[in-house]
């Protein structure tokens, strides 16, 4: 299964899970007198729409390169991530505002059974986070990573709700708003996580230098190709789940232009076979006019 297919399948998992949890949280919050659970339901509802956006983005990113998009359509991924972050910020703002409103309004103590519901939700959301974040690392998908952090932020709000309801039940009268304070605190966590998701996506869209480990791998693999004496410049930019490479390879200065041309194709093919996540590879041949020890060519 390709990275794209794996990411799409994982997103369907998120959509189905979030839909079920939104219904469960909403019903438990209304009948259990817990605004923290209702706040959780609000976030899960936004998660459904954000996961749907991630799904659309992943499907669009699969489109092959064309004349107008020679590097493919992968840049849609960080753009979708920005929208997902906007959903997170919006839900955090709504939760924070409503929490303050509920803190100022007297209401009943949450029902004890809501703790059982929250405990199950916390376990499920953390398991979901671990599954999706692992798939995001396997596929190198920034939007899937954002989707994973939706699960983690959901788990955090549920933990806050669990703590708030526990305090309200243990201390009784006068502590009815504990779960509202918990929801307010959770909104702050969501905003913080929003920044953690936004920052790498911004780096990706700006072609920020973030791939030292991959560059090291490319340099090492390049030296395994007979005729490649070293590497000089190596630039990487990410587009969707693919990494596009600009590489300067050092060869013997006495070979012909055709031999240099053939060698660049051998290097390109070898890198693609060894590092399947690479997209377009542009090879620039540098002549080795002196010994490697005295030249400034970079080798691993």
N, C-alpha and C positions, 0 to 999 in steps of 0.2 A: 504494500500500500504506500502511495506517495505521501510526502509531507502535507500536501494540500488536502488530500482525501482524509488523512488522519485528523487534521485541524478541523475540517468541516464536520466529521463524525463527532468529535469532542464537543463542538458547539451545539449540536443537537442534544447531546447529553445535558448541557447547561440549561438549554431552553426548557426541556421537559422537567428537570429538577426544580428550576425556579418557579415554573407554573404551579406545580404541586405544592411547593412550600408557601407561595404567596397565598393560596387558598387556605392552607392549614393555619398559617399565622394570623390571617385576617379573622377567621372564625374564632380561633382561640383568644385573640385579643378582645374581640367584641363580647363574647360570652364569659371571658375570664376577667374582665375589667382591667385589662393591662394595656396602657398606651404604648409601652415599650414594644409589645408584640405587634401592635398595629403599625408602629414605626418600622418594625422589621418587615411587615407585609408590604409597606410602601416601597422599601428598598428592593425587595424581591420582585415587585411589579416593574420597577424601572430596570431591574436586571434582565427581565424577559425581553424588553425592547432593546436594551443594549446588546444582548446576546444575538438577537435577530439581526442587528446592524453588523455585528462581527461576522455572522454567517454570510450576509450579503457581500461584505467586503472581501471575505475569503474566496467566495465564488467569482467575484469580479477580478481578483488578483490572479486567478488561474488562467485568465485569457492570455493567449500567446502574444508575443511581441508583434507589432505591426509598423507600418511606415511612420505613423504619428507617435508611436511609443516603442522605440527600438530596444529599450531596456525592459520591456514588459509593463505590466500594470500593478506591480507590487507596492508602489508608493501609496496606494489606497489604504494599506494597512495602518500606518501611523495616523493618517487622516481619520480613519474610523476610530482609532484609539482616542483621538482628541474628542470625538463625539461621545464616546463611552465615558470619558472623564467628565464631560459636561453633564451627563446623566447622574454621575456620582455626586458631583457638586450640588446639582439641583435637589437630589434626594436628601443630601445632608442638610441643606438649607431648610427644606420643608420639615424634616424631622426636628431640627433645632428650634424652628419657629413654633411648631405645634407643641413641643415639649415645654417651652416657656409659657405658652397659653395654658397648658394643663397644670403646670406647677402653681399657677395663680388661681386655679379653679378647684375647689374641694371635690373629691370623688371617692369612690369605694376602694377598699384594699383589694388588690388582685387575688384571684382564686388560687389556692395552693396547687391545684393540678396543672396550672400553667407552667410550673417548674419542670414537670415531666415532659411536656411538649417542647420546652426550650432545650432541655438536655438532649433530646433526640435530634433537634434541629442543629445544635452545636456540633454534635458528632458527624452528622451528615454533611454539613457545610465544610467542615475541616477535611473530611475525606474527599469531597468534591474539589476543594482547593488543591490538594495533593495530586489528584488525578490530572486536573487541567494544567497545573503549573509544570508537571512532568512532561505532558504532551507539548506544551509551549516551548520547552527547552529542546525537545526532540525535533520539533519542526522549525525552530527559530522564528516563531510567530509573535510579533509584538502585540497584536490585537488579541491573540489567545492568552497572552500573559495578562493583559488588562482584564480579560474575562475571568481569569483565575483569581485575580485580586478582588473582583466583585464577590466571589465566594468567601474569601478571607475576611473582607470587610463585613459581610453578612454574619459570619461567625462571631466577629468582634461585637457587633451590635447585639447579638443573641447572648453573649457572655455578659455584657453590660446589663441587659434586661434581666438575666438570671440573678445577678448580684442585687439589682434594685428590688426585684420582687422578694428575694430572700430577706432583705433588710426590712421591707414593709411588713412581711409576715412575722418575722421574729420580734420586732419592736412594737408592732401594732399601731394603735391610734397615735396620730401625729406624724407618722412616717408613710402615709399613703402615697406621697409624691416621690418616693424613693426611685420607683421605676421610671418616672418622668426625668429625674435627674440623670438616671442611667442612660436614657435615650439621648439626652442632651450631650453627655460625655461621648457617647458613641458617634454622634454627628461630627465631633471634633476629630475622632479617629478616622472617619471616612474622608474628611477633607485632607488629612495628612497623607493617607494612602493615595488619594487622587493626585497629589503632587508626585509621589513616588512612581506612579504609572505614567504621568505626563512627561516627566523629565527625559527618560530614555527615548520616548517616541519623538520628542523634539530634537534630540540628538540625531536620530535616524533621518528625519526629514531634512536636517541641516548638513547631512553627510559628516557628522562629527567623527573624529578618530577614536574608535572604541574597540578595535579588534586586534590588539597586539598578539594574542595567542594564535589567532588564525593566520596572521602575517608570518609568525614564526613557523607554523606548519607549512605554509606555502614555500618559504625559503628552504626548509629542509627537504621537502619533496622535490623542489626544482633541481637540487644538486644530485638527485637520483637519476636524472635524465643524462645519458652520455652526451658530452659536448657542452653542457652548461657548466661553466666554471665558477659562477657566483651570481648573486643578485644585487641589484642596487636599489632603486626606488620601488616601493610597493605600497599602493594606495587601495583602500577598500571602501566601498559604499554599499549599504544594504538596501535592497528593494524587496519588500515582502519577505519571503523565506529564502531569498537568494542573495549571494554576496558577489558583487561585480568587482573585478580586479584589474588594476593597471600595474603591470610589472615590467621592470627593466632587467633583462637577463644578460649576463656577461658571457661572451663566447670568444673563441680564438679569432684574432683580427685578420688572420690569413685565409680564412675560408671565403668562398664566393657568396655573392648575394643570394643565389638560389639555395645554397647550403644553409645559410642563416635563416632564410624563409622557411625551409623544411624543418629546421631545428625548432623554430618558434611554434610550428604546428604540433610537433611531437611533444613539446613541453605543455602546450595548451591541452592536448588530448590526455596527457598523463595526469595533469592536475585535476581535470574533470573526473577521471576514473578513480582517483584517490580521495578527492574531496567533493562528493556529489552535491553539496549545497552551494557550490560555486555557480554563478550565472555566466555572464559575458566575461571573457578573459582577454585583455588586450596586452600583447607582448611586444615590448620594444627591445630590439637587439642592440647591446652595447659592445663595441670592440674592446678586446683586452690588449692594450698597447704596451703593457709592461707586466711584470710579475704581480700576482695577486697580493703578495706581501707588501709591496711598495705602493700599490694603487689604493684608492679610497673606496673600492667596491665593498659592499656589505655582504658578508656571508655569515651563516649561523655559527 
